[in-house]
Amino acid sequence: MLNDITIGQYVPGNSVIHRLDPRTKLIAIIPYVIALFSVNDWQGFLLMSAVTLMVVLLTKLPVAYVLRGLKPIIIVVVITVPLHLFLTPGETLVMAGPLAVTREGVSKAVFISLRLIYLVLITSLLTLTTSPIRLTDGLENLLKPAGKIGVPAHELAMMMTIALRFIPTFLDEMEKIMKAQKARGADFESGSLIQRSKNLVPLLVPLFISAFRRADDLAMAMEARCYRGGAYRTKMVQLKLQARDGIALAAMFSVMLVSLAFRWWS
């Protein structure tokens, strides 16, 4: 399960999505999310499904690898779907003892599940197709106007990128520690919920120690290289918007307007 989390990982490539400016990708997520949470009918979700599928195909990444990142949210979907099915009032379709499955509950369960799936999918595609360095530069550039009011744009961008970058690293570390503790007889799967929570202590303690050690090593490495970010830092590669960036943004904002039109006329 830990290996199925793809957020924070980067896969080099030369697809259209890979070549987009990181600022374009970050901005394009905003209209996509607005469109995703605006649609509330089947026509709207068919549109969002087509858009999401097109983006996945344009990345030229293995579809199976991209979909593998959805496995961790299956638990969330499994928990939320029954709640919407049985607790949403409306036209009854099936009776399951004292509980009733309603037409509105089915629609709501499907729509909420699709929103979660598409949101995680697009977020993972952002990191899969954008290197940490370019992501940092894009975030810093977008936050630069906020620096006029005292917001440390570079520091915020660097912290967010480091956090994303170390997600797969910590997941690998967690898997290694879990295997080592299992070899020593630790049991993380049996017992009650409270017992299993207590059994996580031998996993969490070394994981936190490893995280602090990595943070200290990173800080010492940056200081040893006399790293000074911010206003006086130059970049070897400057970000430049291309025609494809304008087309991508125009397409995503068009999707947002169409989805809002679907909601307005539904």
C-alpha positions as CSV (number, residue, x, y, z in Angstrom):
1,M,0.0,0.0,0.0
2,L,2.8,2.4,0.8
3,N,4.4,1.9,-2.6
4,D,1.1,2.9,-4.2
5,I,1.4,6.5,-3.1
6,T,2.6,8.5,-6.1
7,I,2.2,12.1,-4.8
8,G,5.7,13.6,-4.5
9,Q,7.3,11.3,-7.0
10,Y,8.7,12.6,-10.3
11,V,8.9,10.6,-13.6
12,P,11.1,12.2,-16.2
13,G,9.5,12.5,-19.7
14,N,9.1,14.7,-22.8
15,S,5.3,14.8,-23.1
16,V,3.3,17.9,-23.6
17,I,2.3,18.0,-19.9
18,H,6.0,17.6,-18.9
19,R,7.0,20.6,-21.1
20,L,4.4,22.9,-19.7
21,D,5.6,25.7,-17.5
22,P,5.2,24.8,-13.8
23,R,3.3,28.0,-13.2
24,T,0.8,26.9,-15.9
25,K,0.2,23.6,-14.1
26,L,-0.2,25.2,-10.7
27,I,-2.7,27.8,-12.0
28,A,-4.5,25.3,-14.2
29,I,-5.4,23.3,-11.0
30,I,-7.5,26.1,-9.7
31,P,-10.1,26.2,-12.6
32,Y,-10.0,22.4,-12.6
33,V,-10.9,22.1,-8.9
34,I,-13.6,24.8,-9.4
35,A,-15.0,22.8,-12.3
36,L,-14.8,19.5,-10.4
37,F,-16.8,20.8,-7.4
38,S,-19.2,22.8,-9.5
39,V,-20.7,20.0,-11.6
40,N,-23.6,18.1,-9.9
41,D,-25.1,16.1,-12.7
42,W,-24.1,13.2,-15.0
43,Q,-23.4,15.4,-18.0
44,G,-21.0,17.5,-16.0
45,F,-19.1,14.5,-14.6
46,L,-18.9,13.0,-18.1
47,L,-17.1,16.3,-19.2
48,M,-14.7,16.1,-16.2
49,S,-14.1,12.4,-16.9
50,A,-13.1,13.2,-20.5
51,V,-10.9,16.1,-19.4
52,T,-9.1,14.0,-16.8
53,L,-8.6,11.1,-19.1
54,M,-7.2,13.4,-21.8
55,V,-4.7,14.9,-19.3
56,V,-3.6,11.4,-18.2
57,L,-3.1,10.3,-21.8
58,L,-1.1,13.5,-22.6
59,T,1.4,12.7,-19.9
60,K,2.4,9.5,-21.7
61,L,2.9,7.8,-18.4
62,P,1.8,4.2,-18.0
63,V,-1.9,4.4,-17.1
64,A,-1.5,1.5,-14.7
65,Y,1.2,3.3,-12.8
66,V,-0.9,6.5,-12.6
67,L,-4.0,4.6,-11.4
68,R,-1.9,2.8,-8.8
69,G,-1.8,6.1,-6.8
70,L,-5.5,5.8,-6.3
71,K,-5.3,2.7,-4.1
72,P,-4.7,4.6,-0.8
73,I,-8.0,6.4,-1.1
74,I,-10.0,3.3,-1.7
75,I,-10.5,3.0,2.1
76,V,-12.0,6.6,2.2
77,V,-14.3,5.7,-0.7
78,V,-15.4,2.5,0.9
79,I,-16.3,4.3,4.1
80,T,-18.1,7.3,2.6
81,V,-20.1,5.5,-0.1
82,P,-22.3,3.5,2.4
83,L,-22.9,6.6,4.5
84,H,-24.3,8.5,1.4
85,L,-26.2,5.5,0.2
86,F,-28.2,4.9,3.4
87,L,-28.3,8.4,5.1
88,T,-29.3,10.5,2.1
89,P,-33.1,11.1,2.0
90,G,-35.0,10.8,-1.2
91,E,-36.7,8.3,-3.5
92,T,-36.3,4.8,-2.2
93,L,-34.8,2.2,-4.6
94,V,-33.9,-0.7,-2.4
95,M,-34.7,-1.6,1.2
96,A,-31.9,-3.2,3.3
97,G,-33.7,-4.0,6.6
98,P,-34.3,-0.7,8.4
99,L,-32.1,1.2,5.9
100,A,-33.1,2.5,2.5
101,V,-31.0,3.1,-0.6
102,T,-32.2,6.2,-2.3
103,R,-31.7,7.5,-5.8
104,E,-30.3,10.7,-4.5
105,G,-27.9,8.7,-2.2
106,V,-26.6,6.7,-5.2
107,S,-25.9,9.9,-7.2
108,K,-24.3,11.6,-4.2
109,A,-22.1,8.6,-3.4
110,V,-20.9,8.3,-7.0
111,F,-20.3,12.1,-7.4
112,I,-18.3,12.3,-4.1
113,S,-16.2,9.3,-5.0
114,L,-15.4,10.7,-8.4
115,R,-14.4,14.1,-6.9
116,L,-12.0,12.4,-4.5
117,I,-10.5,10.2,-7.3
118,Y,-10.1,12.9,-9.8
119,L,-8.6,15.3,-7.2
120,V,-6.0,12.8,-6.1
121,L,-5.3,11.9,-9.7
122,I,-4.7,15.4,-10.9
123,T,-2.6,16.2,-7.8
124,S,-0.4,13.2,-8.4
125,L,0.0,14.1,-12.1
126,L,1.4,17.6,-11.0
127,T,4.3,16.0,-9.1
128,L,4.8,13.1,-11.5
129,T,5.4,15.5,-14.4
130,T,7.2,18.4,-12.7
131,S,10.7,18.1,-11.2
132,P,11.1,19.5,-7.6
133,I,13.4,22.3,-8.8
134,R,10.9,23.5,-11.4
135,L,8.1,23.2,-8.9
136,T,10.0,25.3,-6.5
137,D,10.7,28.0,-9.1
138,G,7.1,28.0,-10.2
139,L,5.8,28.4,-6.6
140,E,8.3,31.1,-5.8
141,N,7.4,33.0,-9.0
142,L,3.7,32.9,-8.3
143,L,4.2,34.0,-4.6
144,K,6.6,36.8,-5.6
145,P,3.9,39.5,-5.6
146,A,3.1,38.6,-2.0
147,G,6.7,39.4,-1.0
148,K,5.8,43.1,-1.3
149,I,3.8,42.7,1.9
150,G,6.4,40.7,3.8
151,V,5.5,37.2,2.7
152,P,8.7,35.1,2.4
153,A,7.9,33.6,-1.1
154,H,11.1,31.7,-1.6
155,E,11.1,30.1,1.8
156,L,7.5,29.1,1.5
157,A,8.1,27.6,-1.9
158,M,11.1,25.7,-0.7
159,M,9.4,24.3,2.3
160,M,6.4,23.1,0.3
161,T,8.6,21.5,-2.3
162,I,10.9,19.8,0.3
163,A,7.7,18.4,2.0
164,L,6.5,17.0,-1.3
165,R,9.9,15.6,-2.2
166,F,10.3,13.7,1.0
167,I,6.9,12.0,0.9
168,P,8.2,9.0,-1.1
169,T,11.4,9.0,0.9
170,F,9.6,8.7,4.2
171,L,7.2,6.1,2.8
172,D,10.2,4.0,1.8
173,E,11.7,4.5,5.2
174,M,8.4,3.5,6.9
175,E,8.2,0.3,4.8
176,K,11.8,-0.7,5.8
177,I,11.1,-0.1,9.5
178,M,7.8,-2.0,9.3
179,K,9.6,-5.0,7.7
180,A,12.4,-4.9,10.3
181,Q,9.9,-4.7,13.2
182,K,7.9,-7.6,11.7
183,A,11.1,-9.6,11.5
184,R,11.5,-9.0,15.3
185,G,8.0,-10.2,16.0
186,A,5.9,-7.0,15.9
187,D,2.3,-7.4,14.9
188,F,0.6,-4.5,13.2
189,E,-2.6,-6.2,11.9
190,S,-4.2,-8.2,14.6
191,G,-6.0,-7.1,17.8
192,S,-8.5,-4.3,18.5
193,L,-8.2,-0.8,17.1
194,I,-6.6,0.4,20.4
195,Q,-4.2,-2.5,20.4
196,R,-3.1,-1.9,16.9
197,S,-2.6,1.8,17.6
198,K,-0.3,0.8,20.5
199,N,1.6,-1.5,18.2
200,L,2.4,1.4,15.9
201,V,4.7,2.9,18.6
202,P,7.7,0.8,17.5
203,L,7.1,2.1,14.0
204,L,6.5,5.7,14.7
205,V,9.4,6.3,17.1
206,P,12.2,5.3,14.7
207,L,10.4,7.0,11.8
208,F,10.3,10.4,13.7
209,I,14.0,9.9,14.7
210,S,14.9,9.3,11.0
211,A,12.8,12.3,9.9
212,F,14.6,14.6,12.4
213,R,18.0,13.2,11.4
214,R,17.3,13.8,7.7
215,A,16.1,17.3,8.4
216,D,19.3,18.0,10.3
217,D,21.5,16.5,7.5
218,L,19.7,18.6,4.9
219,A,20.1,21.8,7.0
220,M,23.8,21.1,7.5
221,A,24.3,20.4,3.8
222,M,22.6,23.7,2.8
223,E,24.8,25.6,5.3
224,A,28.0,23.9,4.1
225,R,27.2,25.0,0.6
226,C,26.5,28.6,1.8
227,Y,23.0,28.4,0.6
228,R,21.2,31.8,0.7
229,G,17.9,31.8,-1.0
230,G,15.6,34.7,-1.8
231,A,16.3,38.0,-3.5
232,Y,20.0,37.4,-4.3
233,R,19.6,33.9,-5.7
234,T,20.0,33.5,-9.4
235,K,18.7,30.8,-11.6
236,M,20.5,29.0,-14.4
237,V,17.2,28.2,-16.3
238,Q,14.6,31.0,-16.4
239,L,10.9,30.2,-16.7
240,K,9.4,31.4,-19.9
241,L,5.8,31.0,-21.0
242,Q,5.2,29.4,-24.4
243,A,2.2,29.2,-26.7
244,R,1.3,25.8,-25.3
245,D,1.0,27.3,-21.8
246,G,-1.6,29.8,-23.1
247,I,-3.5,27.0,-24.9
248,A,-3.5,24.8,-21.8
249,L,-4.8,27.6,-19.5
250,A,-7.4,28.7,-22.0
251,A,-8.6,25.1,-22.3
252,M,-8.9,24.6,-18.5
253,F,-10.7,27.9,-18.0
254,S,-13.1,27.0,-20.8
255,V,-13.8,23.7,-19.0
256,M,-14.5,25.7,-15.8
257,L,-16.9,28.0,-17.6
258,V,-18.7,25.0,-19.2
259,S,-19.1,23.3,-15.9
260,L,-20.4,26.4,-14.3
261,A,-22.9,26.7,-17.2
262,F,-24.0,23.1,-16.5
263,R,-24.6,23.9,-12.9
264,W,-26.5,27.1,-13.7
265,W,-28.9,25.5,-16.1
266,S,-29.4,22.2,-14.2
